[in-house]
Amino acid sequence: MKAAVIESVGKAVVAEVPDPTPGPREVVVEVAACGLCGTDLHILQGEFAPKLPIVPGHEFAGQVVGVGTQVTEVSVGDRVAVDPSLYCYECRYCRTGHNNLCERWAAIGVTTAGGAAQFAVAPVANCVKLPEHVRTEDAALVEPLSCAVRGYDVLQSRLGAHVLVYGSGTMGLMMLELAKRTGAASVDVVDVNPARLETARRLGVSASAANPDELDRPQGWDLVVDATGNAAAIQDGLDRVAKAGTFLQFGVADYATRVTIDPYRIYNQEITITGSMAVLHSFERAAELFANGVLDPEVFISDRIPLERYPQALEQFASGVGRKIVVVP
């Protein structure tokens, strides 16, 4: 079968690889679409994946075409979205309900072969059936949405909060949509990319700007969400949190990123700084929200690119052109 392969740092190709074979509790999925993510860029840069080469792609959906000998939950022909998370269920963090912090954390498309291919293998427990009205080629959005749902779980958002989101890429836009639906009094978005900021306006924001100084919130925001991973944005966002407010580090920064905090202000103003890592007990809820129309795929997916052009798709994604880019085998 054909698959994208990150062979070494900085090098992605499309190559022939062996067809996958399911284990007893696994299924083979014929991939309909696989989304690109900042994690894929980190893997390309030599981060996250424990070893290369690797078939990337942790945001995917497709049709079941093969099942293991002990699989009864799904059948050949079922359409599914796949949670890429792989946990040990034995370490301290798994036993205390923090599976996303598993000491042996792994993920399809990061530590094992992923969905940027014609076919992919997944545990049946990670497969969520799609209702008839959901298009399989759109359901690659379920995985990033499940990360956003996890982010809102961490925020424990209260009604009437004023929210500021840094970044109007896919994840920032998803946080915008969830904020609108969780009773925010206002949702403002900041981005230096005019095209992406225009999409945020299209979805409905209270205010938007390239610089937070242009926004009228002198006392700061109750909830500040960084969806960029950019050091300058993070530093600025930390300074925009209102008293008793919360800053959520949601974007994936590289390992070397550093910012400065003001410990006295954190103490004196009771500011919370927290993070959200991937997916935790949120995939099924995200699938239901997606099925109920929380996102418009035609707005979120800007490009559908053939798998054969995966290296070019990565380059486009890295350049910041478009929103969610999916590759189609």
Sequence and secondary structure as in RCSB ss.txt:
>XXXX:A:sequence
MKAAVIESVGKAVVAEVPDPTPGPREVVVEVAACGLCGTDLHILQGEFAPKLPIVPGHEFAGQVVGVGTQVTEVS
VGDRVAVDPSLYCYECRYCRTGHNNLCERWAAIGVTTAGGAAQFAVAPVANCVKLPEHVRTEDAALVEPLSCAVR
GYDVLQSRLGAHVLVYGSGTMGLMMLELAKRTGAASVDVVDVNPARLETARRLGVSASAANPDELDRPQGWDLVV
DATGNAAAIQDGLDRVAKAGTFLQFGVADYATRVTIDPYRIYNQEITITGSMAVLHSFERAAELFANGVLDPEVF
ISDRIPLERYPQALEQFASGVGRKIVVVP
>XXXX:A:secstr
 EEEEEEETTEEEEEE       TTEEEEEEEEEE  HHHHHHHTT SSSSSSB    EEEEEEEEE TT  S  
TT EEEE  EE  S SHHHHTT GGG TT EEBTTTB  SSBSEEEEEGGGEEE  TTS GGGGGGHHHHHHHHH
HHHHHT  TT EEEEE  SHHHHHHHHHHHHTT SEEEEE S HHHHHHHHHH  SEEESSGGGSS TT EEEEE
E S  HHHHHHHHTTEEEEEEEEE S   TT      HHHHHHTT EEEE  S SS HHHHHHHHHTTSS HHHH
EEEEEEGGGHHHHHHHHHHT SSEEEEE 
